[in-house]
Amino acid sequence: MPELASPSVRRRRLAAELRRLREERNQTGEDVAGALGWSASKLSRIELARIGIKAADLAKLLDEYGVSAEHKEQLLRLVERGRSRGWWDAFKDSLPEQFATYIILESEAKAIAAWSPEFVPGLLQTQDYARAAIDAHLSAIATLPSSEIEGRVQTRMRRQRILSNQPPTCLASILDESVLHRHVGGPEVMAKQLAHVIEISELPNVTVRVLPLAGAHPLGIGGFMLLRFAAIPDIGPVSDIVYLEELSGHALYIDDDAETHQYHLGFEALVAESLDPVKSRDLIAKTMRDTWSA
C-alpha cells in the first residue's frame, strides 16, 4: 500500500510546527533547503504534510533552526510515534487508500460529530446492516469480490471499538429521520439496526439525535464527519478535520480552521432543529415497532 495521501494528526502537527519555526526566523523555504542541500519542493511537501520526514532529516532541519534540545526531542518523538502500525494494516488490501487514511484520523480523534442524511453512520452500524449498505453501494459503482466486501465489513466493526476504548471517543450523531425508514437489508436487519442504535445511544459518550422530517432542514449539503483532536502534550493544539466522501471513493479532507468552523456552525444548526436525545430514542423505537418489527 503506498504512503497515505492525507497525513496523520502527528504529521500535520509536525508540519505546522516546522513551518512556524521557519517563518519565525524570517527564512524562505529556498534558503533553508539550500543550506541543507535539499530541493525547495522537498521542504515544501514536508511543510504541507504531503510527505513524511525521516528522523535524521528532521534532526538536521531542527539544528538549522537552532531549536533547543528539549523541543527537538519532543518533535522527534512525533516522527517515532508516526511509524507505529495500527490494527487497520490487516485490512489494507480491502480498503481504498483514502479511507484507510480516515481510519487513522478517526482512531486519533477525541470527539466526532456526524451528520448522516442517508445511512446510519458506520460507528453505529450492525454487521448485517453494514454488509447490506456496502454491497448496495458497491453494486452501483463497482464489482468487488465477496472477500473484499467482507474485509470492509470487518473493518467497520473493528472501528467501533473507539467508542468503548479507555478513554472512549465521544460521538455526537445526527440522523435524518428518512434514515430510519430507508430499506437496507430487509425488515429484520432494519429492526435490529434501530435497536442497536438505541442501545449504543445510552452510552455516556454517545449522543444520537434525529432531525424530523416535519421540521426545518437547516443545511443543504450531504453527510460529513467532523473530527476534533486533543492537543499533543508539549507540542500544542491540532486543527479539526472535516471528512467528505465522494461517490468514486475519493475523499476530501478540510483542515482550514475558517472552513471547519463553518461545519461546526452547521452542526450546531442541525442540533437546534433536531429532537433531543430522549425524544430521538423514542422516535427510533416507534419506527422500529411500527415499520420494521412486523
N, C-alpha and C positions, 0 to 999 in steps of 0.2 A: 504494500500500500504506500503511495507516495506521501511526502510530507503534507500535513494538513494545510489547506489553503488559508483557513481562518485561524488566527492564533489563539492559544490558550490564554487564560487570565494572566498567568505569570509572565508569559512572553509579552503580552500587551503592556503590563505594568512596567516591565523592564525596558521596553522600547520607549515608553513615555518618559521614564527617568533618564535614559541616555540622551534623548532629545533635549530634555530640560538642562542637563549638565552642559551640553554643548552650547545651547543658547545663553546660559548663564555666563559663559566665558566669552560671549560675543565672537564665537568661531563659526566659520562656514563649514558645511559638510565637505567641500572640496579641500579646505585647509587641513582638516582632521584626517581625511582619507589619504591625502598626500603625505602627511607626516608618518603615517603607519604603512605606507606602501600599498594601500587598498585602492580600489576604484571607488569613485564617488557613488556609483549606483549601489555598491555593496552596503555602504553605510546607510544610504537612503532606505534600502529594503529592510535593514535591521531596525531603523528608527520607525518605520511604518509597520513593523511586526509582520512583514511578509515572509521573512525567513528568520530562523533562529540564529544564535551566535554561540560558537564554541567557547568553553571556559577560558582557554588560552588567549583567544582573541579578545574576550571581554576584559581579561586582566590587563592586556596591552592598552586597550581603549581607556580603561579607568586610570591607568598610570598616566596616560597622555592628559587626562583631565585633572590630575593631581588629587584624586579622591582619597579621603582618609582610609586607613587600614580597616577600621570598623565598618564604614559604609561599603567599602569594597567587598568585604566578607559577606555582608548582607545581600548584595547584588549577585555575587557568585552563587549564593545558595539558591537564588531563583533559577539559575541555569541547571543546577544539580537536581532540584526537585522536578523541573520540567522534563527530565529524562525518564522519570518513573513510568512504568507501564500500568495500564488500568484493565479492569475486567473486560472492557469493550474490545480489546485486542483479539479475544477469542471469537468475536463475531464480525471482524472487519471485512471478511470476504463477502458477506451478505448485505453490507451497508453501503449506501452512497457515501462518497468521501465527505461531502458537505454535511451530511447528517452525523457522521462519526465525530466531526468537529463539534456539532451541537451537543452531543452526549457528554463530551469532555467539559464544555462550559456549564451544562446543566448540573453535572456532578459537583462542580465547584461553587455553584450559586448558594447563597444563604436564603434567598426568597425568590419565588417565581409567581408572576401574575399572568394568568392565561385567559384569553378571550377566545371562546370556541363557538362559532356560529354554525358549524356543520356537523361535527362529531364530538363525542365525549373525548377529552384530551387523553393522550397516551398514558399519562401518570395515573389516570383513574380507570383505565380500561380493564375488563376481564380478558382472559386469554381467548375465549371464543369470540368475543366482540372484536378484539384486536385482529384475529385471523380473518374474520369476515370483512373488516374495514380495509385491511391491507390487500386482501385478494380482490375486492371490488375496485379499489383504486388502481392497482397494477393492471388488472384486466382491461382497463380503459386506455392505458398508455404503453404497456409493455407486456412481454411474455417472459416469465421467470420460472425456473424450476421450483418444484414444491419445497426442496431443501432450503433454497434461498428465502422463500416466503416464511418458512418455519424459523429460520435464523432471525429474521426481522421480528417475528412474534416473540421469540425468547428474549431478544434484546429489549423489547418494550417491557416485558415482565421484569427483567433484571433492573431496568432503570427505576422502577417504582420503589426500590429499596431506599432511595434517598429520603422518602417520607417516614421511614422508621429507623434510619440511622441515628446515632447519637453524636452530636446534636442533629435533629432532623431538619430537613429543608422545609421552610414554610411555603405553602401553596395556597394562593387565592385564585379560585377558578370561577369564571362566569360562563354559564351555558345559555345559549339561546333556547327558548322553550321548544323550538322546532326540533332540536337535537333529541328531545325526549320522545318524539313521535316518529323520527326517521327510522325506517325499517332497515336494520343492519343485522343480518344473520338469522332472522326469524323471531317469532314471539318469545320463545323460551330464552334465547340469547338476550333479547332486549329486557325481559323481566329480571334476569339475573344481573344484567349490567346496571340497571337502575337500582336494584337492591344493593349492589356493590358500592355505587356512588353514595347512597345513603349511609352505608356503614363507614366508608372512608371519611365522609364529611364530619363524622363525630370525633375524629382525631383532633387533639388540641392545636395542632399545627396546620390543619387543613380547613379552609372555608370554601363552601360551594354556594353560589347564588345562581338564580335563574332570571334571565331577562324575559318577562312575559310578553307574549305576542300581542296582548291587548294594550300594552303601554307604548311609550315613545321609544324610538330607536335613535340614540344619540350619535352613532358612528356609521358611516357608510363605507366601511372597509372590511376586509376579511379578517380571519383569525390571526393572532400574534401571541408570542411569548415574550414577556419582559423579565429579564434576569437581573437580579441585584446581587452584588458580591460584598463580602466582608473586606475591610481594609487588610492589607498584608502587614503583619507586625513589623515594625521598624522601617517599613518602606512607604506605606501610605495608602490612600484610597484607590479603588478601581472603578472605572466607569461602568455604568449599566450597559446591557446589551439587549436590543430587540431583535428577535429572530422571526423572519418571514419566510415561509416555504412556498416555492413555485411548483406548478404542475409538472414541470420537466424533472423535478428532483433537485434542481439548483436551489440555493437559499441565499437570502440577503441578511447580512448582519449589520446592524446600525449601532454604533457606539459613540456617535457625536452627542455630547451632553444636551445641546439645544434640541436635537431631534428626539432623543429618548425622553426628554421632559414632556414633549407633546404626547407621547404614548402614555406617560404617567397621567396626564390630564384626561386623556381619552378613557383610560381605565377607570378613573375616578368618576367620570360621567356615566359610565356603564354601571358602576356600583350604585350611583344615586338613582338610577332608573330600575334597578333590579329588586327582586324580593329579598328580604333579609334571610339569613341562613335558616331560621326555623321555618318560615313560610316556604322557602325554596324546598326544604326537605319534605314538607307536607305535599307540595305540588308534585314532586318526583314520585312520592309514594302513591298519590292518587292516580297519576298517569300509569304507573306500573300496574295498579289494580284494574283500572278501567280499560286500558288499551291493550296491555300485554299479558296479563295473567290468564285471561280466558282462553 
